[in-house]
Amino acid sequence: MKSARRRSRELVVQGLYQWLVTGEDIGAIDAFVRETPDFHKADEAYFKQLFYGVVKNTDDLRTSIAPH
């Protein structure tokens, strides 16, 4: 059985992948992810924190992983 936080992380990865591949608006992707059948089983606050945190810090994250 998956925990609510694990479901949140999985949904974040899906949303970020969609954002990177399509370049679609973050708000639209957020709305799309929230419409997935299992979103109600996720930790909504944790999802929001992770999803928007990664988007907000994209440049810093890319800089950190570039050497690897």
DSSP file (Angstrom, degrees, kcal/mol; ACC not computed):
  #  RESIDUE AA STRUCTURE BP1 BP2  ACC     N-H-->O    O-->H-N    N-H-->O    O-->H-N    TCO  KAPPA ALPHA  PHI   PSI    X-CA   Y-CA   Z-CA
    1    1 A M              0   0    0      0, 0.0     2,-0.3     0, 0.0     0, 0.0   0.000 360.0 360.0 360.0 133.2    0.0    0.0    0.0
    2    2 A K        -     0   0    0      1,-0.1     2,-0.1     2,-0.0     0, 0.0  -0.623 360.0-126.6 -86.8 139.9    1.4    3.4   -1.0
    3    3 A S     >  -     0   0    0     -2,-0.3     4,-2.2     1,-0.1     5,-0.2  -0.382  25.1-110.5 -77.4 163.1    1.5    6.2    1.5
    4    4 A A  H  > S+     0   0    0      1,-0.2     4,-1.9     2,-0.2    39,-1.5   0.866 119.6  51.9 -61.8 -36.9    0.0    9.6    0.8
    5    5 A R  H  > S+     0   0    0      2,-0.2     4,-2.5    37,-0.2    -1,-0.2   0.892 107.4  51.6 -68.5 -38.9    3.4   11.2    0.6
    6    6 A R  H  > S+     0   0    0      2,-0.2     4,-2.4     1,-0.2    -2,-0.2   0.931 109.4  49.9 -63.3 -43.8    4.6    8.5   -1.9
    7    7 A R  H  X S+     0   0    0     -4,-2.2     4,-2.3     1,-0.2    -1,-0.2   0.899 109.6  52.8 -59.7 -39.9    1.6    9.2   -4.1
    8    8 A S  H  X S+     0   0    0     -4,-1.9     4,-2.4     2,-0.2    -2,-0.2   0.929 108.7  48.8 -61.0 -45.9    2.4   12.9   -3.9
    9    9 A R  H  X S+     0   0    0     -4,-2.5     4,-2.3     1,-0.2    -2,-0.2   0.904 110.7  50.7 -62.1 -41.5    6.0   12.3   -5.0
   10   10 A E  H  X S+     0   0    0     -4,-2.4     4,-2.1     1,-0.2    -1,-0.2   0.914 111.7  47.4 -62.4 -42.8    4.8   10.2   -7.9
   11   11 A L  H  X S+     0   0    0     -4,-2.3     4,-2.6     2,-0.2    -2,-0.2   0.860 109.5  54.0 -67.6 -35.7    2.3   12.9   -9.0
   12   12 A V  H  X S+     0   0    0     -4,-2.4     4,-3.0     2,-0.2     5,-0.2   0.935 108.3  49.3 -62.3 -46.2    5.0   15.5   -8.7
   13   13 A V  H  X S+     0   0    0     -4,-2.3     4,-2.4     1,-0.2    -2,-0.2   0.918 112.0  48.8 -60.4 -43.4    7.3   13.6  -11.0
   14   14 A Q  H  X S+     0   0    0     -4,-2.1     4,-2.2     2,-0.2    -1,-0.2   0.924 113.4  46.6 -61.9 -44.7    4.5   13.1  -13.5
   15   15 A G  H  X S+     0   0    0     -4,-2.6     4,-2.2     2,-0.2    -2,-0.2   0.906 112.9  48.4 -65.3 -42.3    3.7   16.8  -13.4
   16   16 A L  H  X S+     0   0    0     -4,-3.0     4,-2.7     2,-0.2     5,-0.2   0.892 110.3  52.1 -66.7 -38.6    7.3   17.9  -13.8
   17   17 A Y  H  X S+     0   0    0     -4,-2.4     4,-2.5    -5,-0.2     5,-0.3   0.936 110.1  48.8 -60.9 -46.1    7.9   15.5  -16.7
   18   18 A Q  H  X>S+     0   0    0     -4,-2.2     4,-2.7     1,-0.2     5,-0.5   0.907 111.9  49.7 -60.0 -41.9    4.8   17.0  -18.4
   19   19 A W  H  X5S+     0   0    0     -4,-2.2     4,-2.0     1,-0.2    -2,-0.2   0.917 112.9  45.8 -63.9 -45.1    6.1   20.5  -17.8
   20   20 A L  H  <5S+     0   0    0     -4,-2.7    -2,-0.2     1,-0.2    -1,-0.2   0.881 118.9  41.1 -67.4 -38.3    9.6   19.8  -19.1
   21   21 A V  H  <5S+     0   0    0     -4,-2.5    -2,-0.2    -5,-0.2    -1,-0.2   0.904 129.4  24.8 -77.9 -42.5    8.3   18.0  -22.2
   22   22 A T  H  <5S-     0   0    0     -4,-2.7    -3,-0.2    -5,-0.3    -2,-0.2   0.746  84.8-138.9 -97.8 -25.6    5.5   20.2  -23.2
   23   23 A G     << +     0   0    0     -4,-2.0    -4,-0.2    -5,-0.5    -3,-0.1   0.667  46.8 162.7  71.4  15.1    6.4   23.6  -21.7
   24   24 A E        -     0   0    0     -6,-0.5    -1,-0.2     1,-0.1    -2,-0.1  -0.188  49.4 -78.1 -65.6 158.8    2.8   23.9  -20.7
   25   25 A D     >  -     0   0    0      1,-0.1     4,-2.0    -3,-0.1     3,-0.2  -0.324  35.8-131.8 -59.3 135.8    1.7   26.4  -18.0
   26   26 A I  H  > S+     0   0    0      1,-0.2     4,-2.8     2,-0.2     5,-0.2   0.881 106.0  54.6 -58.9 -41.9    2.3   25.2  -14.5
   27   27 A G  H  > S+     0   0    0      1,-0.2     4,-2.3     2,-0.2    -1,-0.2   0.885 108.0  49.4 -61.4 -39.3   -1.2   26.1  -13.3
   28   28 A A  H  > S+     0   0    0      2,-0.2     4,-2.3    -3,-0.2    -1,-0.2   0.891 112.1  48.1 -67.2 -39.6   -2.7   24.0  -16.1
   29   29 A I  H  X S+     0   0    0     -4,-2.0     4,-2.8     2,-0.2     5,-0.2   0.913 110.0  52.2 -67.2 -42.3   -0.5   21.0  -15.2
   30   30 A D  H  X S+     0   0    0     -4,-2.8     4,-2.3     1,-0.2    -2,-0.2   0.940 111.3  47.3 -57.2 -48.1   -1.3   21.4  -11.6
   31   31 A A  H  X S+     0   0    0     -4,-2.3     4,-0.8     1,-0.2    -1,-0.2   0.898 112.0  50.4 -61.5 -41.2   -5.0   21.3  -12.4
   32   32 A F  H >< S+     0   0    0     -4,-2.3     3,-0.8     1,-0.2     4,-0.3   0.929 110.9  48.2 -63.2 -45.9   -4.5   18.3  -14.7
   33   33 A V  H >< S+     0   0    0     -4,-2.8     3,-1.6     1,-0.3    -1,-0.2   0.892 107.1  56.5 -62.8 -39.6   -2.6   16.3  -12.0
   34   34 A R  H 3< S+     0   0    0     -4,-2.3    -1,-0.3     1,-0.3    -2,-0.2   0.717 101.2  59.1 -65.8 -19.8   -5.3   17.1   -9.5
   35   35 A E  T << S+     0   0    0     -4,-0.8    -1,-0.3    -3,-0.8    -2,-0.2   0.515  78.1 114.6 -86.7  -5.5   -7.9   15.6  -11.7
   36   36 A T  S X  S-     0   0    0     -3,-1.6     3,-1.8    -4,-0.3     4,-0.4  -0.365  79.5-114.8 -65.4 147.4   -6.1   12.2  -11.8
   37   37 A P  T 3  S+     0   0    0      0, 0.0     3,-0.4     0, 0.0    -1,-0.1   0.787 111.0  44.3 -56.3 -32.7   -8.2    9.5  -10.1
   38   38 A D  T >  S+     0   0    0      1,-0.2     3,-1.8     2,-0.1     4,-0.4   0.366  79.7 101.5 -97.1   6.9   -5.8    8.9   -7.2
   39   39 A F  G X  S+     0   0    0     -3,-1.8     3,-2.0     1,-0.3    -1,-0.2   0.865  74.4  63.7 -60.2 -33.8   -5.1   12.5   -6.3
   40   40 A H  G 3  S+     0   0    0     -3,-0.4    -1,-0.3    -4,-0.4     4,-0.1   0.713  98.9  55.8 -62.9 -18.3   -7.5   12.3   -3.4
   41   41 A K  G <  S+     0   0    0     -3,-1.8    -1,-0.3     2,-0.1   -34,-0.2   0.523  95.4  88.1 -89.0  -6.9   -5.2    9.7   -1.8
   42   42 A A  S <  S-     0   0    0     -3,-2.0     2,-1.0    -4,-0.4   -37,-0.2  -0.447  91.1-104.3 -89.2 163.3   -2.2   12.0   -2.0
   43   43 A D     >  -     0   0    0    -39,-1.5     4,-2.6     1,-0.2     5,-0.2  -0.787  35.0-163.9 -85.6 102.1   -1.0   14.5    0.6
   44   44 A E  H  > S+     0   0    0     -2,-1.0     4,-2.5     1,-0.2     5,-0.2   0.880  84.4  49.3 -60.6 -43.2   -2.1   17.7   -1.2
   45   45 A A  H  > S+     0   0    0      2,-0.2     4,-2.3     1,-0.2    -1,-0.2   0.904 113.0  47.6 -64.7 -40.7    0.0   20.1    0.9
   46   46 A Y  H  > S+     0   0    0      2,-0.2     4,-2.6     1,-0.2     5,-0.3   0.907 110.8  52.1 -66.3 -42.6    3.1   18.0    0.3
   47   47 A F  H  X S+     0   0    0     -4,-2.6     4,-3.0     1,-0.2     5,-0.3   0.949 111.4  46.8 -55.8 -51.0    2.4   17.8   -3.4
   48   48 A K  H  X S+     0   0    0     -4,-2.5     4,-2.1     1,-0.2     5,-0.4   0.909 112.1  50.2 -60.9 -44.2    2.0   21.6   -3.6
   49   49 A Q  H  X S+     0   0    0     -4,-2.3     4,-1.4    -5,-0.2    -1,-0.2   0.928 117.2  39.7 -61.1 -47.1    5.2   22.2   -1.7
   50   50 A L  H  X S+     0   0    0     -4,-2.6     4,-2.5     2,-0.2     5,-0.3   0.949 116.7  48.0 -68.4 -50.2    7.3   19.8   -3.8
   51   51 A F  H  X S+     0   0    0     -4,-3.0     4,-2.0    -5,-0.3    -2,-0.2   0.950 119.8  36.0 -59.7 -54.2    5.8   20.7   -7.2
   52   52 A Y  H  X S+     0   0    0     -4,-2.1     4,-2.5    -5,-0.3    -1,-0.2   0.799 114.0  59.2 -73.9 -27.1    6.0   24.5   -6.8
   53   53 A G  H  X S+     0   0    0     -4,-1.4     4,-1.6    -5,-0.4    -1,-0.2   0.913 108.2  44.5 -65.0 -43.0    9.3   24.2   -4.9
   54   54 A V  H  < S+     0   0    0     -4,-2.5    -2,-0.2     2,-0.2     7,-0.2   0.929 114.6  48.8 -66.4 -45.2   11.0   22.4   -7.8
   55   55 A V  H >< S+     0   0    0     -4,-2.0     3,-1.1    -5,-0.3     4,-0.2   0.920 112.4  48.6 -61.0 -43.5    9.6   24.8  -10.4
   56   56 A K  H 3< S+     0   0    0     -4,-2.5     3,-0.2     1,-0.2    -1,-0.2   0.838 119.1  38.6 -64.9 -34.0   10.6   27.9   -8.3
   57   57 A N  T 3X S+     0   0    0     -4,-1.6     4,-2.6     1,-0.2    -1,-0.2   0.058  76.9 121.9-107.6  24.0   14.2   26.5   -7.8
   58   58 A T  H <> S+     0   0    0     -3,-1.1     4,-2.7     1,-0.2     5,-0.2   0.899  74.7  50.0 -55.4 -46.9   14.7   25.0  -11.3
   59   59 A D  H  > S+     0   0    0     -3,-0.2     4,-2.2    -4,-0.2    -1,-0.2   0.924 112.7  46.3 -61.7 -44.8   17.8   27.1  -12.1
   60   60 A D  H  > S+     0   0    0      2,-0.2     4,-2.1     1,-0.2    -1,-0.2   0.902 113.2  50.0 -64.0 -41.4   19.5   26.3   -8.8
   61   61 A L  H  X S+     0   0    0     -4,-2.6     4,-1.9     2,-0.2    -2,-0.2   0.912 110.3  49.6 -64.9 -42.5   18.7   22.6   -9.2
   62   62 A R  H  X S+     0   0    0     -4,-2.7     4,-1.6    -5,-0.2    -1,-0.2   0.903 110.7  50.5 -63.2 -40.2   20.1   22.5  -12.7
   63   63 A T  H  < S+     0   0    0     -4,-2.2    -1,-0.2    -5,-0.2    -2,-0.2   0.894 109.7  51.3 -62.8 -39.9   23.2   24.2  -11.6
   64   64 A S  H  < S+     0   0    0     -4,-2.1    -1,-0.2     1,-0.2    -2,-0.2   0.848 117.5  36.7 -66.9 -35.6   23.6   21.7   -8.7
   65   65 A I  H >< S+     0   0    0     -4,-1.9     3,-1.6     1,-0.2    -1,-0.2   0.613  92.0  90.4 -95.6 -11.8   23.3   18.6  -11.0
   66   66 A A  T 3< S+     0   0    0     -4,-1.6    -1,-0.2     1,-0.3    -2,-0.1   0.865  82.8  55.8 -53.5 -42.9   25.1   20.0  -14.1
   67   67 A P  T 3         0   0    0      0, 0.0    -1,-0.3     0, 0.0    -2,-0.1   0.725 360.0 360.0 -64.5 -18.1   28.6   18.7  -13.0
   68   68 A H    <         0   0    0     -3,-1.6    -2,-0.2    -4,-0.1    -3,-0.1   0.439 360.0 360.0 -95.6 360.0   27.2   15.1  -12.7
